[in-house]
């Protein structure tokens, strides 16, 4: 069967155009910010709060303080998108833990907070010299965790990440990939590729 030369050239041009478009867009993946805005671009927030401050109480009446530069509440599913979140709470032994990040997503039904962008978690020094810790160095120094992403379960004060993380306390430093931390129990599990420098005082 004979094929018209002009039709063949037109078909070839169309196929090349489709292939070029696919190559240009094959790595187009949504950023965290675009995901936070919701998959439906037409979705509108139910509420908007600027420079807000919130208190979240657990069943024992202990408060978690949350402040933000801007917060958007979406109802389906229920979530709060937060710009520049700052969180603080006291552990079961009275220490203060603070978390700061560029952005976050709070799921109020299960009190789960996803933090991203230059996340810094800091716990104040132990005041009781008899208390022990699984972290390096002396208890009279604050410890700090840094990563690009962390997830906080506010009910259990459990923190986790599968990203690269840096942990410092005094002059001691540990790097790893992936971390689980039970804050009230002062227990930290480093998951892989652990490297560090321990300074004895």
CORPE-V81445 format. One record per residue. N is the residue number from 1. RES is the residue in one small letter. SS is DSSP state (hx for helix, st for strand, lp for the rest). PSI is psi in radians with two decimals (NA if undefined). D_LAST is the distance of its C-alpha to the last C-alpha in Angstrom with 2 decimals. Layout:
n=N res=RES ss=SS psi=PSI d_last=D_LAST
n=N res=RES ss=SS psi=PSI d_last=D_LAST
This chain:
n=1 res=x ss=lp psi=2.29 d_last=87.62
n=2 res=x ss=lp psi=2.50 d_last=87.38
n=3 res=x ss=lp psi=2.27 d_last=84.45
n=4 res=x ss=lp psi=2.24 d_last=84.97
n=5 res=x ss=hx psi=-0.71 d_last=83.01
n=6 res=x ss=hx psi=-0.74 d_last=82.19
n=7 res=x ss=hx psi=-0.69 d_last=80.87
n=8 res=x ss=hx psi=-0.73 d_last=78.68
n=9 res=x ss=hx psi=-0.70 d_last=77.16
n=10 res=x ss=hx psi=-0.74 d_last=76.49
n=11 res=x ss=hx psi=-0.71 d_last=74.80
n=12 res=x ss=hx psi=-0.74 d_last=72.63
n=13 res=x ss=hx psi=-0.72 d_last=71.54
n=14 res=x ss=hx psi=-0.77 d_last=70.65
n=15 res=x ss=hx psi=-0.72 d_last=68.58
n=16 res=x ss=hx psi=-0.69 d_last=66.72
n=17 res=x ss=hx psi=-0.76 d_last=65.99
n=18 res=x ss=hx psi=-0.75 d_last=64.63
n=19 res=x ss=hx psi=-0.74 d_last=62.44
n=20 res=x ss=hx psi=-0.72 d_last=61.05
n=21 res=x ss=hx psi=-0.73 d_last=60.26
n=22 res=x ss=hx psi=-0.73 d_last=58.43
n=23 res=x ss=hx psi=-0.67 d_last=56.32
n=24 res=x ss=hx psi=-0.47 d_last=55.44
n=25 res=x ss=hx psi=0.08 d_last=54.36
n=26 res=x ss=lp psi=-0.42 d_last=52.87
n=27 res=x ss=lp psi=0.18 d_last=49.28
n=28 res=x ss=lp psi=1.71 d_last=49.97
n=29 res=x ss=lp psi=2.52 d_last=47.53
n=30 res=x ss=lp psi=2.43 d_last=46.89
n=31 res=x ss=lp psi=2.98 d_last=43.68
n=32 res=x ss=hx psi=-0.70 d_last=41.53
n=33 res=x ss=hx psi=-0.74 d_last=43.24
n=34 res=x ss=hx psi=-0.58 d_last=46.68
n=35 res=x ss=hx psi=-0.73 d_last=45.84
n=36 res=x ss=hx psi=-0.57 d_last=44.67
n=37 res=x ss=lp psi=-0.18 d_last=48.06
n=38 res=x ss=lp psi=2.60 d_last=49.68
n=39 res=x ss=lp psi=-0.52 d_last=51.85
n=40 res=x ss=lp psi=1.92 d_last=54.94
n=41 res=x ss=lp psi=-0.36 d_last=55.13
n=42 res=x ss=lp psi=-0.14 d_last=57.75
n=43 res=x ss=lp psi=2.34 d_last=55.43
n=44 res=x ss=lp psi=2.49 d_last=54.96
n=45 res=x ss=lp psi=2.57 d_last=52.28
n=46 res=x ss=lp psi=-0.44 d_last=53.55
n=47 res=x ss=st psi=2.70 d_last=51.49
n=48 res=x ss=st psi=2.27 d_last=49.54
n=49 res=x ss=st psi=2.30 d_last=46.97
n=50 res=x ss=st psi=2.37 d_last=45.44
n=51 res=x ss=st psi=0.88 d_last=42.31
n=52 res=x ss=st psi=2.71 d_last=42.27
n=53 res=x ss=st psi=2.32 d_last=40.03
n=54 res=x ss=st psi=2.72 d_last=40.16
n=55 res=x ss=st psi=2.25 d_last=38.92
n=56 res=x ss=st psi=2.09 d_last=38.87
n=57 res=x ss=st psi=2.40 d_last=38.98
n=58 res=x ss=lp psi=-3.08 d_last=38.29
n=59 res=x ss=lp psi=-0.33 d_last=40.39
n=60 res=x ss=lp psi=0.08 d_last=38.27
n=61 res=x ss=lp psi=0.11 d_last=38.71
n=62 res=x ss=lp psi=2.39 d_last=35.16
n=63 res=x ss=st psi=2.49 d_last=35.35
n=64 res=x ss=st psi=2.18 d_last=33.95
n=65 res=x ss=st psi=2.30 d_last=34.49
n=66 res=x ss=st psi=2.17 d_last=35.73
n=67 res=x ss=st psi=2.72 d_last=36.85
n=68 res=x ss=st psi=2.72 d_last=38.39
n=69 res=x ss=st psi=-0.68 d_last=40.22
n=70 res=x ss=st psi=2.46 d_last=43.04
n=71 res=x ss=st psi=2.33 d_last=43.84
n=72 res=x ss=st psi=2.22 d_last=46.83
n=73 res=x ss=st psi=2.22 d_last=48.05
n=74 res=x ss=st psi=2.46 d_last=50.02
n=75 res=x ss=st psi=-0.33 d_last=52.00
n=76 res=x ss=lp psi=1.70 d_last=52.75
n=77 res=x ss=lp psi=2.85 d_last=50.30
n=78 res=x ss=st psi=2.12 d_last=48.45
n=79 res=x ss=st psi=2.73 d_last=45.44
n=80 res=x ss=st psi=2.12 d_last=43.97
n=81 res=x ss=st psi=2.24 d_last=42.98
n=82 res=x ss=st psi=2.32 d_last=40.37
n=83 res=x ss=st psi=2.34 d_last=39.49
n=84 res=x ss=lp psi=0.98 d_last=36.04
n=85 res=x ss=lp psi=2.52 d_last=35.01
n=86 res=x ss=st psi=2.13 d_last=32.27
n=87 res=x ss=st psi=2.47 d_last=31.40
n=88 res=x ss=st psi=2.53 d_last=29.39
n=89 res=x ss=st psi=2.86 d_last=29.33
n=90 res=x ss=st psi=2.45 d_last=27.56
n=91 res=x ss=lp psi=3.07 d_last=26.26
n=92 res=x ss=lp psi=-0.39 d_last=27.55
n=93 res=x ss=lp psi=0.28 d_last=24.65
n=94 res=x ss=lp psi=0.05 d_last=25.24
n=95 res=x ss=lp psi=2.67 d_last=22.64
n=96 res=x ss=st psi=2.26 d_last=24.13
n=97 res=x ss=st psi=2.31 d_last=24.30
n=98 res=x ss=st psi=2.50 d_last=25.94
n=99 res=x ss=st psi=2.30 d_last=27.59
n=100 res=x ss=st psi=2.50 d_last=29.28
n=101 res=x ss=lp psi=2.99 d_last=31.51
n=102 res=x ss=lp psi=-0.62 d_last=34.60
n=103 res=x ss=st psi=2.84 d_last=36.89
n=104 res=x ss=st psi=2.83 d_last=37.22
n=105 res=x ss=st psi=2.10 d_last=39.83
n=106 res=x ss=st psi=2.22 d_last=39.93
n=107 res=x ss=st psi=1.77 d_last=42.11
n=108 res=x ss=lp psi=-0.49 d_last=43.01
n=109 res=x ss=lp psi=-0.65 d_last=44.72
n=110 res=x ss=lp psi=0.19 d_last=41.66
n=111 res=x ss=lp psi=0.82 d_last=39.06
n=112 res=x ss=st psi=2.26 d_last=37.60
n=113 res=x ss=st psi=2.11 d_last=36.06
n=114 res=x ss=st psi=2.13 d_last=35.77
n=115 res=x ss=st psi=2.48 d_last=33.62
n=116 res=x ss=st psi=2.67 d_last=33.90
n=117 res=x ss=st psi=1.65 d_last=33.08
n=118 res=x ss=st psi=0.85 d_last=29.60
n=119 res=x ss=st psi=2.30 d_last=28.29
n=120 res=x ss=st psi=2.17 d_last=25.03
n=121 res=x ss=st psi=2.26 d_last=23.71
n=122 res=x ss=st psi=2.34 d_last=21.08
n=123 res=x ss=st psi=2.35 d_last=19.99
n=124 res=x ss=lp psi=2.78 d_last=18.86
n=125 res=x ss=lp psi=2.64 d_last=15.78
n=126 res=x ss=lp psi=2.30 d_last=16.36
n=127 res=x ss=lp psi=-0.36 d_last=17.71
n=128 res=x ss=lp psi=1.99 d_last=18.12
n=129 res=x ss=lp psi=-0.28 d_last=15.08
n=130 res=x ss=lp psi=-0.26 d_last=17.16
n=131 res=x ss=lp psi=2.52 d_last=17.41
n=132 res=x ss=lp psi=2.86 d_last=15.82
n=133 res=x ss=lp psi=2.69 d_last=15.58
n=134 res=x ss=lp psi=-0.01 d_last=16.26
n=135 res=x ss=lp psi=2.73 d_last=14.10
n=136 res=x ss=lp psi=2.89 d_last=10.68
n=137 res=x ss=lp psi=-2.99 d_last=7.35
n=138 res=x ss=lp psi=2.76 d_last=7.65
n=139 res=x ss=lp psi=-0.11 d_last=11.33
n=140 res=x ss=lp psi=0.33 d_last=11.49
n=141 res=x ss=lp psi=2.50 d_last=11.64
n=142 res=x ss=lp psi=2.64 d_last=14.88
n=143 res=x ss=st psi=2.62 d_last=15.51
n=144 res=x ss=st psi=2.35 d_last=18.31
n=145 res=x ss=st psi=2.41 d_last=20.89
n=146 res=x ss=st psi=2.36 d_last=23.35
n=147 res=x ss=st psi=2.99 d_last=26.60
n=148 res=x ss=st psi=-0.33 d_last=30.28
n=149 res=x ss=st psi=2.44 d_last=31.40
n=150 res=x ss=st psi=2.63 d_last=30.29
n=151 res=x ss=st psi=2.28 d_last=32.46
n=152 res=x ss=st psi=2.19 d_last=31.82
n=153 res=x ss=st psi=1.86 d_last=33.81
n=154 res=x ss=lp psi=-0.42 d_last=33.88
n=155 res=x ss=lp psi=-0.72 d_last=35.44
n=156 res=x ss=lp psi=-0.07 d_last=32.63
n=157 res=x ss=lp psi=0.70 d_last=29.73
n=158 res=x ss=st psi=2.28 d_last=29.46
n=159 res=x ss=st psi=2.43 d_last=28.30
n=160 res=x ss=st psi=2.76 d_last=29.16
n=161 res=x ss=st psi=2.66 d_last=29.78
n=162 res=x ss=st psi=0.17 d_last=31.18
n=163 res=x ss=st psi=3.00 d_last=30.03
n=164 res=x ss=st psi=2.40 d_last=27.14
n=165 res=x ss=st psi=2.54 d_last=24.02
n=166 res=x ss=st psi=2.30 d_last=20.62
n=167 res=x ss=st psi=2.21 d_last=17.72
n=168 res=x ss=st psi=2.59 d_last=14.71
n=169 res=x ss=st psi=1.95 d_last=11.86
n=170 res=x ss=lp psi=-2.25 d_last=9.71
n=171 res=x ss=lp psi=0.01 d_last=9.44
n=172 res=x ss=st psi=2.53 d_last=10.14
n=173 res=x ss=st psi=2.38 d_last=13.92
n=174 res=x ss=st psi=2.35 d_last=16.57
n=175 res=x ss=st psi=2.53 d_last=20.30
n=176 res=x ss=st psi=3.00 d_last=23.15
n=177 res=x ss=st psi=2.00 d_last=26.82
n=178 res=x ss=st psi=2.42 d_last=27.71
n=179 res=x ss=st psi=2.46 d_last=25.76
n=180 res=x ss=st psi=2.33 d_last=26.67
n=181 res=x ss=st psi=2.18 d_last=24.72
n=182 res=x ss=st psi=1.69 d_last=25.77
n=183 res=x ss=lp psi=-0.82 d_last=24.24
n=184 res=x ss=lp psi=-0.60 d_last=25.40
n=185 res=x ss=lp psi=-0.09 d_last=24.18
n=186 res=x ss=lp psi=0.79 d_last=20.76
n=187 res=x ss=st psi=2.31 d_last=21.61
n=188 res=x ss=st psi=2.35 d_last=21.50
n=189 res=x ss=st psi=2.07 d_last=23.52
n=190 res=x ss=st psi=2.27 d_last=23.26
n=191 res=x ss=st psi=-0.67 d_last=26.74
n=192 res=x ss=st psi=2.88 d_last=26.88
n=193 res=x ss=st psi=0.89 d_last=25.71
n=194 res=x ss=st psi=2.22 d_last=22.00
n=195 res=x ss=st psi=2.61 d_last=19.74
n=196 res=x ss=st psi=3.05 d_last=16.14
n=197 res=x ss=st psi=2.09 d_last=12.98
n=198 res=x ss=lp psi=2.22 d_last=9.71
n=199 res=x ss=lp psi=2.06 d_last=6.47
n=200 res=x ss=lp psi=2.40 d_last=3.79
n=201 res=x ss=lp psi=NA d_last=0.00
